[in-house]
Amino acid sequence: MNQFKKAIVFVILAALSSSCVKLYKPTIESIDSANYVVSGRLTSIEGYQYVTISKTSPIIDPGYIPVEKCEIDIIDDKSNSFHLEEFESGKYRVWMNQSELTIGTAYMLDITTALGEKLISDFDTMYSCGEIDSVYYERKDIPSSNSIPFSYIKGIRFYIDMAGDETNSKFYRWELTETWEYKVAQPIIWYYDGVSHHEVPPDATRMTCWQTNIIGNIYIISTENLSANSYKMYPLSFVNNSTQRLKHLYSLLINQHSLSEEAYTYFNDLRLNTNQDGGLYTKQPIDIKGNLYNQSSPEQVVLGFFSSSEIKQKRIFIKDVPNLTIEDPPCDTIMLRWGVRELSSRDYPAYMTGSDTRIGSGLLGKPCVDCLQMGGTIVKPDFWPN
Amino acid sequence: MIKFLLLIHLFSFGSETNIGDPQQIISCHYTNTPFVEFCKDIENKTNTTIFYKKTWVENIMVTIDIDSITVENAIQLALKSTSLKVNIWNNSIILSEEHELISNLPNYQTQETKSTINYEKNNYLQTKSANNRVEIIIGKKDNKLIKQKQRVRAKITDKSTGEILIGATIYIEELRTGTASSINGILELYLYPGKYTAKFNFLGYKKRIYQITVNSNGSFNVQMEKSGIELSEIAIYGDKLMNKTPGVERIRAKVVKQIPMMMGEVDVLKISEMLPGIVSVGEGSAGVNVRGGSSDQNAFYINKIPVFNTSHLFGFSSAFNPDIIKDFSIYKGYIPLQYGGRLASVFDIDTRHGNKQNFTAHGGISPLSANLVVEAPIVKDKASVILSGRSSYSDWILGRVKDITISNSSANFYDFSAEFNLDLPKTQFAIFFYRSNDFFALSDIAQYQYSTDGLSLSLNHNFTEKIRGAFSIASSLYKFNTIDNSEISGAYEQDYYINQSTFTSEFQHALTQKHNLSYGLNFNYYVLNRGTVSPYGDESIRQTLDLGIERGKENAIYFSDKYSPLPWLDVTFGIRYSLYAPLGDKTAYIYRENKEKIEENIIDSISFGPYQAINWNSFPEIRAAISIETDRNGTIKLAFNQMHQNLFMLSTTIAIAPNSQWKLADYHLKPSSNNQFSLGIFRNMPSLKLEGSAEIYFSYSENYTEFKDGADFLNTPLVETAVLQGNQHAYGLEIMLKKQGKYLDGWMAYTYSRSLIEINGINDWDKINNGDIYPANHDIPHSFNAVVNYKIKKRLSVSSVITYQKGKPATFPTSTYFVDNKSYIDYSARNSYRIPDYFRIDLSMSIEGNLKKNKFIHSSWQLGIYNLTGRDNAYSVYFKSRNNLIKSYQYSIISVPIFTATWVFKLGNYESI
């Protein structure tokens, strides 16, 4: 639809060369109507259970607005309550033992804000979670979306097979966390931060790093319409060959959450709204309903969802993908005509080429030296194989 | 001889210096002007000298209101009631008192002109000296009949083409009553014997006033003549006082093109959007919203052929060639009982018949397309054909675009129609064929093709003097093919068609003087194939999905009575009983009770055999209208209207896309129904030449279809999983002021209209917007349109259109929030914001060539500027997230003024429109 509308514009304006899209500032009611946003996920794993409370921020000035000093309790259907402590601004937690996290139990949130407003959630039952059968990948080339003629992005796509039984929930969500190892070309020898530094011997501690990233996409299924409570080849994330992710060692951690039907509907709506391509006017966005309410002023919508899930985990490692060449950015050196005099404090520390005695005038790019420049950590994760 | 001329000269006024031309065409607008003054004026205008004796004309007052008339005829008309004769001599006009005198003149010629003074070749005619009027005597005097009303019938035809005129009106001044001619051009009145003044009126034609003397039953013919010979103009008519039908608008394509149009394409649908209560879904988009209804609630017919897509180029132009349109009626308040099947309105187009006297051709060339109409008699006065064709050549515009995707694209359309018609004394017969085709390819990314083919046969017959029947068979096939190649692995092709075949029979039955019955039958059969979504190209891995074939029948029987108990009161009451059944073979799925209708919740299925009814839906529809004439110039009208709809369009967008599918009501999807109540006040202000109307309406629809968020009709044959049904409330006020002056005419229309939707099912998934009422996508509270035509000179006129609309409703994001460190957008309640208001001024000028009578080709130029102020009107507003910041953009279709020039021509001077 959008495509041919665009074309019509060209038909009409062909000879007139006029732009039809311009910035527009709608008058949108702002912060006065800010709503509470509660995000809480109770898992079956013994340990801290986290709840965060924030407020919506106006569209013109987006930001994270934590809500502090709330009194929060998780209450189960046997009236046991667990009081949460604020450990960071707007973030609350409570340690729960395994015996307190049982399948079949329903949990709810009871929140009193510093202003005395009472927010409560529906009970959400913790259903049992089916097993993860296997997680694997396939080599895939996918067309890039907006280029003409088409070009392809090379990479791999992960798939999951889930094997549950009739006692398990029929609704699942997968949360993916990726970790990968990456390296830089050389140790630190020369760097400049207003003064020249020469590392002797060269500092090789920052040549290998590990980075961890939570994949934000929402992956959910319902097996309600299937003859068995299992699923084969559900497509998960795609990893392309333009970073070092698949160069050395890549790890994917899959957290499989069992969901209630209400939670499934919530996350599915969230997924559909996120996948919209900005054509707001042509298709209506979904009006997403969570399971929290403001008891003090019922007309105030509370966003977010409090869910209880049993979790099954699986971690896989990927090394040396066949038929895939990694085309990560090479180590490039920029020659500075005036040497370090061209650098400003913004660039510090600037890693430079140099001889045994003198700093050079080549500025080393990010893939060349000091892997911390690309984020990550030099502390090897516990689960990382030797 | 010389002596005689000198004698005349002595009596005469006026100058002799320049030689004039008595055949020159002038416009004459005089009211009670003394003859001497009238002559002076004509002499000044035309340099024609008029010789006469002052004493002959002392008491003659002239009243003429005609746009184009020869000098000679004007004078003849002015002297109609006298015994004075008009003679031409050396390009001067000489009046004479006595016959003998004239015959002696050596250069005297009597010129019998065809026009203007048209003494009907009718036995009943005789001239009468009083009141300057022609008298028609009906029947023979019989004193026995004096206390009984007599039936008086008049057949109204076009003088030059012989075509019957439908909707022409008669108004009996003394009785303040009138009626309109029916489908076979006959109007009928019951009058006590006596003398009456009868005014015959038909828009675009000269008014005729006759003195009628009724003695007994009888009939006569009236030939009406077109006013002016401009090539084109669109005039709005619908003498609301006379035809006494509330909520009807008529656009008569008498003569088109004064109104400025985008890209120079004349478009009756766009002109209809200037009327109160009708708004466009968007600039350059297909579809209109009538009285708050959605765009699929309007039925379109061209000569009884149902049309499912009325647009070319996605809505930039309408699929109807304006040059063949005779009559364009829009029913939005009280919908006559022969129509059914749509909730909001009926757009009914009648095309012209071919010229029955002469061969003629006319056409036009605009920046986008060219069109040609050819018409010819087959048997003079009895049978004729008319062919029309229109084709675009818009690819050259695309080729000029620097963007390679666009310059490799192609857009073209054509439409064609052919009609044969036969007019016998009691029977009229016509065959009409219509085809419209559109093709659009966006480089190799996407391709759209759609077409309409239609054929209709109609037969009208007068069984007795009191019973007339109209029968028609029509079939329409709308097809589209879409190829979407934008994602190689998901590329697909879809073919769709819908075929509707109808048979109708309508009877008009004048039972008594006070009861006019109308009854008939209507059979409809639908076949539609939503098509198969199949992979396109070798690399596509799209799964083939058959969306299924549907069949349905919709039959109706109706009856109505127009009862006129008092001269000032008309009551029309009617009932239409319709029966709709979707037919097999089909499998309907049963969903788990109290669960959302989604595929996962299917628990069972029911199979229906071929042509087996899936369910029966019967609807008695009651429609009633009351018209009360409060005084000579005012009427109050009340109407109640019930409608049902069994056919819906599957579309989540507001504008009608060329791949929007029509879908029949089925096992799950219920037919929708509507009740509308309207009240209107109509007032004529003759002294100001103004006509005003104000109407209010309330309408309530049940089972209004809305689509679930994210509905995709190419993903599932199970439409019920994507549809919700609820209620629609609409109400509004429509005000219109029309002016028809000598030089200035036009109208202003203001509409206040609300359209609110409530989808409030029992369960959460059956609700939209939490079950709260929200504005429909096409809810436009305020809209104002003004159309002004100003005739500067005979051959030069300017027109302007002013349009204002409140911005359309939209859902905007109001805030952002974070869940698990990822940001999401929170939206406002549905449609609680509006995009910016719409405002546009257009200007056009029409320049005609000289109006000499015997010219071979007449032509004119239409110059237009669309969006004169270059205002950047928003079509939509959308939002994009860039680096965690939400940016909003406005998208407009036209943001600059567009200049167009169109050339229109006509072969010969035969009145063909």
Contacts between the chains, C-beta under 8 A, distances in Angstrom:
chain1	res1	chain2	res2	distance
A	1	B	653	5.9
A	1	B	657	5.5
A	3	B	442	5.6
A	3	B	445	6.5
A	3	B	446	5.6
A	3	B	486	6.9
A	4	B	314	6.5
A	4	B	440	6.5
A	4	B	442	6.1
A	4	B	446	6.7
A	4	B	448	6.7
A	4	B	657	7.9
A	4	B	658	7.9
A	5	B	314	7.8
A	5	B	893	8.0
A	7	B	406	6.2
A	7	B	409	5.9
A	7	B	411	7.6
A	7	B	440	7.4
A	7	B	442	5.0
A	8	B	284	6.4
A	8	B	313	7.0
A	8	B	314	5.8
A	8	B	316	6.9
A	8	B	893	7.2
A	9	B	893	5.9
A	10	B	398	7.0
A	10	B	401	5.1
A	10	B	403	6.7
A	10	B	406	4.4
A	10	B	409	8.0
A	11	B	313	7.3
A	11	B	316	7.8
A	11	B	394	6.4
A	11	B	397	5.8
A	11	B	398	6.1
A	11	B	411	6.0
A	12	B	262	7.8
A	12	B	263	7.2
A	12	B	284	7.0
A	12	B	316	7.3
A	12	B	893	6.8
A	12	B	894	6.3
A	12	B	898	7.4
A	13	B	894	7.5
A	13	B	895	7.9
A	13	B	896	7.1
A	14	B	397	4.3
A	14	B	398	6.5
A	14	B	400	5.1
A	14	B	401	5.0
A	14	B	406	7.8
A	15	B	397	6.8
A	15	B	400	6.0
A	16	B	896	5.2
A	16	B	898	7.4
A	18	B	895	5.4
A	18	B	896	4.8
A	19	B	895	7.6
A	20	B	891	6.2
A	20	B	892	5.0
A	20	B	893	6.8
A	20	B	895	5.8
A	21	B	889	5.4
A	21	B	890	7.2
A	21	B	891	5.4
A	21	B	892	7.9
A	22	B	872	6.9
A	22	B	889	6.8
A	22	B	890	5.8
A	22	B	892	7.9
A	23	B	887	6.9
A	23	B	888	7.2
A	23	B	889	6.1
A	23	B	890	7.6
A	24	B	836	7.6
A	24	B	874	7.1
A	24	B	877	5.7
A	24	B	888	5.2
A	24	B	889	5.7
A	24	B	890	3.5
A	25	B	888	6.7
A	26	B	812	5.7
A	26	B	833	6.5
A	26	B	877	6.3
A	26	B	888	5.6
A	28	B	812	5.7
A	28	B	813	7.7
A	28	B	814	5.6
A	28	B	828	7.8
A	28	B	833	7.3
A	29	B	814	6.4
A	29	B	828	8.0
A	33	B	814	7.2
A	33	B	815	7.9
A	34	B	815	6.7
A	35	B	815	7.2
A	35	B	817	7.7
A	35	B	826	7.1
A	37	B	817	4.2
A	37	B	818	6.8
A	37	B	819	7.0
A	39	B	818	7.5
A	39	B	819	4.6
A	39	B	820	6.1
A	41	B	820	7.9
A	52	B	818	7.8
A	54	B	817	6.6
A	54	B	818	6.0
A	55	B	817	7.7
A	56	B	814	7.8
A	56	B	815	3.6
A	56	B	816	6.6
A	56	B	817	4.5
A	56	B	826	5.5
A	57	B	815	6.0
A	57	B	816	5.6
A	57	B	817	7.2
A	58	B	814	7.6
A	58	B	815	5.8
A	59	B	812	7.9
A	59	B	813	5.1
A	59	B	814	6.1
A	59	B	815	5.8
A	59	B	816	6.2
A	59	B	825	7.5
A	59	B	886	5.0
A	60	B	886	7.9
A	62	B	816	4.3
A	62	B	823	6.9
A	62	B	884	6.2
A	62	B	885	6.5
A	62	B	886	6.8
A	64	B	818	5.4
A	142	B	489	7.8
A	143	B	487	6.4
A	143	B	488	5.1
A	143	B	489	6.9
A	145	B	487	7.9
A	148	B	404	8.0
A	148	B	405	6.1
A	148	B	443	7.3
A	148	B	445	7.2
A	150	B	488	6.0
A	214	B	820	7.6
A	214	B	821	7.1
A	216	B	822	4.5
A	222	B	600	6.1
A	224	B	600	4.3
A	224	B	601	7.5
A	225	B	599	5.8
A	225	B	600	3.4
A	225	B	601	7.6
A	225	B	602	7.3
A	269	B	709	7.7
A	270	B	819	7.6
A	270	B	824	6.6
A	272	B	709	6.9
A	272	B	710	4.7
A	273	B	824	7.3
A	273	B	825	7.1
A	274	B	824	7.0
A	278	B	878	5.3
A	278	B	879	6.1
A	278	B	880	4.6
A	278	B	881	7.8
A	279	B	878	6.0
A	280	B	810	7.1
A	280	B	811	6.8
A	280	B	812	7.5
A	280	B	813	7.6
A	280	B	876	7.9
A	280	B	877	7.3
A	280	B	878	4.7
A	280	B	879	5.4
A	281	B	810	5.5
A	281	B	835	7.2
A	281	B	876	3.5
A	281	B	877	6.0
A	281	B	878	5.6
A	281	B	891	7.9
A	282	B	652	7.5
A	282	B	653	4.9
A	282	B	654	7.7
A	282	B	876	6.9
A	283	B	652	5.4
A	283	B	653	7.2
A	283	B	709	7.7
A	283	B	710	7.2
A	284	B	652	7.5
A	284	B	709	5.7
A	284	B	811	5.9
A	284	B	830	6.3
A	285	B	709	7.0
A	285	B	811	5.8
A	285	B	813	7.8
A	285	B	825	7.7
A	285	B	827	4.7
A	286	B	709	4.0
A	286	B	710	6.5
A	287	B	709	7.3
A	287	B	768	7.4
A	287	B	769	6.2
A	287	B	770	6.9
A	287	B	827	7.1
A	287	B	829	7.7
A	287	B	830	6.7
A	289	B	764	6.7
A	303	B	817	5.6
A	303	B	819	8.0
A	303	B	826	6.2
A	304	B	817	7.7
A	304	B	819	5.9
A	305	B	819	7.8
